[in-house]
């Protein structure tokens, strides 16, 4: 009976080694459009006029903090925002720069639009304190007008 017990423990350990990296490195799953709408205080469409960003390294991650200036075309949800307004929204990303497996959890935005991109943004906040983009996919739809090499230079 002991050999079969060892075999099942070995099998369990092998399964853990195979599946653990996939489970540990998983980021937060994208929210559905319905969930984004329900969670957002404001939903706007518009064009990114400017992107201000700074980067820093903390522990095993590279962080990029951005503020986007958006020219609003349409305010789908929320008050205090009208078409033709300009709003500023905060967003961030972190990318693994260490060795081994990254920690699980939120890594900020899946993608951050660039200057000139058309966006559909799902936000939390207000004009007085500012707006934050919902994570991880609060920029649900946007069109990128630049090539990947141009994106890296911005």
C-alpha positions as CSV (number, residue, x, y, z in Angstrom):
1,X,0.0,0.0,0.0
2,X,2.9,2.4,0.6
3,X,4.1,2.3,-3.0
4,X,0.8,3.5,-4.3
5,X,0.7,6.2,-1.7
6,X,4.1,7.4,-2.8
7,X,3.0,7.3,-6.4
8,X,0.0,9.5,-5.7
9,X,2.1,12.0,-3.7
10,X,4.7,12.1,-6.5
11,X,1.9,12.6,-9.0
12,X,0.4,15.3,-6.9
13,X,3.8,17.1,-6.6
14,X,4.3,16.8,-10.4
15,X,0.9,18.2,-11.1
16,X,1.6,21.1,-8.7
17,X,4.9,21.9,-10.4
18,X,3.2,21.8,-13.8
19,X,0.1,23.9,-13.0
20,X,1.4,26.2,-10.3
21,X,3.2,28.7,-12.6
22,X,0.0,29.1,-14.6
23,X,-2.1,29.7,-11.6
24,X,0.3,32.0,-9.8
25,X,1.1,34.3,-12.7
26,X,-2.5,34.8,-13.7
27,X,-3.5,38.5,-13.7
28,X,-7.0,39.7,-13.0
29,X,-9.4,38.6,-15.7
30,X,-10.9,41.3,-17.9
31,X,-14.3,42.5,-16.9
32,X,-17.3,42.2,-19.2
33,X,-18.8,45.4,-20.7
34,X,-21.8,45.0,-18.4
35,X,-19.6,44.8,-15.3
36,X,-17.6,47.8,-16.4
37,X,-20.7,49.8,-16.9
38,X,-22.1,48.8,-13.5
39,X,-18.8,49.6,-11.7
40,X,-18.0,52.9,-13.5
41,X,-19.1,56.3,-12.2
42,X,-18.5,57.7,-15.7
43,X,-18.2,56.2,-19.2
44,X,-16.9,58.4,-22.0
45,X,-15.7,58.2,-25.6
46,X,-13.2,60.5,-27.0
47,X,-9.6,61.0,-28.3
48,X,-6.4,61.0,-26.3
49,X,-4.9,64.5,-26.7
50,X,-1.8,63.9,-24.6
51,X,-0.2,61.2,-22.4
52,X,2.0,62.2,-19.5
53,X,3.9,59.3,-18.0
54,X,6.7,58.4,-15.6
55,X,8.3,55.1,-14.9
56,X,10.0,53.6,-11.9
57,X,11.3,50.3,-10.7
58,X,10.0,48.8,-7.4
59,X,11.2,45.5,-6.2
60,X,10.8,43.1,-9.1
61,X,8.5,45.2,-11.2
62,X,8.7,48.1,-13.6
63,X,5.8,50.5,-13.0
64,X,4.4,53.0,-15.6
65,X,2.1,55.7,-14.2
66,X,0.2,57.7,-16.8
67,X,-2.2,60.6,-17.0
68,X,-4.2,60.9,-20.2
69,X,-5.9,64.0,-21.4
70,X,-9.0,63.0,-23.3
71,X,-11.1,65.3,-25.5
72,X,-14.6,63.9,-24.8
73,X,-16.9,63.2,-27.8
74,X,-19.7,61.6,-25.8
75,X,-20.5,61.1,-22.1
76,X,-22.3,57.8,-21.9
77,X,-22.7,57.7,-18.1
78,X,-22.1,60.1,-15.3
79,X,-22.6,63.8,-14.5
80,X,-20.3,66.8,-14.8
81,X,-18.9,65.7,-18.2
82,X,-20.2,67.1,-21.5
83,X,-19.1,66.6,-25.1
84,X,-16.1,68.7,-26.0
85,X,-14.9,68.7,-22.4
86,X,-11.3,67.8,-21.7
87,X,-10.7,65.4,-18.8
88,X,-7.6,63.9,-17.2
89,X,-7.6,60.2,-16.2
90,X,-5.0,58.2,-14.2
91,X,-3.9,54.8,-15.2
92,X,-0.9,52.5,-14.6
93,X,0.8,49.3,-15.6
94,X,3.3,47.1,-13.9
95,X,5.4,44.5,-15.7
96,X,7.5,41.8,-14.2
97,X,11.2,42.5,-14.3
98,X,12.4,40.0,-11.7
99,X,13.5,36.3,-11.9
100,X,11.0,33.5,-11.6
101,X,7.3,33.7,-11.5
102,X,5.5,37.0,-11.0
103,X,3.1,37.6,-8.1
104,X,-0.6,37.2,-8.8
105,X,-2.9,40.1,-8.7
106,X,-3.7,43.3,-10.5
107,X,-1.1,44.6,-12.9
108,X,-2.9,47.8,-13.8
109,X,-4.3,48.4,-17.3
110,X,-4.0,45.7,-20.0
111,X,-3.2,48.4,-22.5
112,X,-2.8,52.1,-22.3
113,X,-3.8,54.2,-25.3
114,X,-1.4,56.7,-26.8
115,X,-1.8,60.3,-28.1
116,X,-4.2,60.3,-31.0
117,X,-6.0,57.1,-30.1
118,X,-9.8,57.0,-30.0
119,X,-11.0,55.5,-26.6
120,X,-14.0,54.2,-24.7
121,X,-13.1,54.8,-21.1
122,X,-14.7,53.4,-18.0
123,X,-13.9,55.6,-15.0
124,X,-14.3,56.0,-11.3
125,X,-14.1,59.4,-9.6
126,X,-15.2,62.9,-10.1
127,X,-13.9,66.2,-11.5
128,X,-12.7,67.5,-8.1
129,X,-10.6,64.5,-7.1
130,X,-9.9,63.2,-10.6
131,X,-10.7,60.0,-12.5
132,X,-9.1,56.6,-12.4
133,X,-9.6,54.0,-15.2
134,X,-11.1,50.7,-14.0
135,X,-8.7,47.8,-14.0
136,X,-7.7,45.8,-15.9
137,X,-9.6,46.7,-19.1
138,X,-11.2,50.1,-18.4
139,X,-10.1,51.1,-21.9
140,X,-12.5,48.6,-23.4
141,X,-12.2,49.8,-27.0
142,X,-9.7,52.0,-28.6
143,X,-8.0,52.3,-31.9
144,X,-4.3,52.7,-32.1
145,X,-3.1,54.8,-34.9
146,X,0.6,54.1,-34.4
147,X,2.9,51.2,-35.2
148,X,4.4,49.2,-32.2
149,X,7.8,50.8,-32.7
150,X,6.3,54.3,-32.4
151,X,4.4,53.2,-29.3
152,X,7.6,52.2,-27.5
153,X,9.1,55.6,-28.2
154,X,6.3,57.6,-26.6
